[in-house]
Amino acid sequence: MTTTEKIANAKKRIDELERLIKYWNDSDNDEGKILNFKMNIDKKVA
């Protein structure tokens, strides 16, 4: 995996975490809110 790919993957994770934080902050006001995340699951062999 190249450095560029690592940076791109890290940016995706950061974006997802930022959306979760925003959702958690907003969930104090809206208890019934549903969050739709587009999740890509990569099959990797360790």
C-alpha positions as CSV (number, residue, x, y, z in Angstrom):
1,M,0.0,0.0,0.0
2,T,1.5,3.3,-1.0
3,T,1.6,6.4,1.1
4,T,-1.0,8.1,-1.0
5,E,-3.4,5.1,-0.4
6,K,-2.7,5.2,3.4
7,I,-3.5,9.0,3.5
8,A,-6.7,8.5,1.5
9,N,-7.8,5.7,3.9
10,A,-7.0,7.8,6.9
11,K,-9.0,10.7,5.5
12,K,-12.0,8.4,5.0
13,R,-11.8,7.3,8.6
14,I,-11.5,10.8,9.9
15,D,-14.5,11.9,7.8
16,E,-16.6,9.0,9.3
17,L,-15.5,9.9,12.8
18,E,-16.4,13.5,12.3
19,R,-19.9,12.5,11.1
20,L,-20.3,10.3,14.1
21,I,-19.3,13.1,16.5
22,K,-21.8,15.4,14.8
23,Y,-24.5,12.8,15.0
24,W,-23.8,12.2,18.7
25,N,-23.9,15.9,19.4
26,D,-27.1,16.3,17.6
27,S,-28.6,13.1,19.1
28,D,-29.1,15.0,22.4
29,N,-31.9,16.8,20.6
30,D,-33.3,14.1,18.3
31,E,-33.5,10.7,20.0
32,G,-35.1,8.9,17.0
33,K,-32.6,9.9,14.3
34,I,-31.2,7.2,12.0
35,L,-27.7,7.6,10.6
36,N,-27.0,6.3,7.1
37,F,-23.3,5.5,6.5
38,K,-22.0,4.2,3.2
39,M,-19.6,1.5,4.4
40,N,-17.1,-0.2,2.2
41,I,-15.8,-3.4,3.7
42,D,-12.5,-4.5,2.2
43,K,-11.5,-8.2,2.5
44,K,-7.9,-8.2,3.6
45,V,-5.7,-11.1,4.6
46,A,-3.4,-10.4,7.5
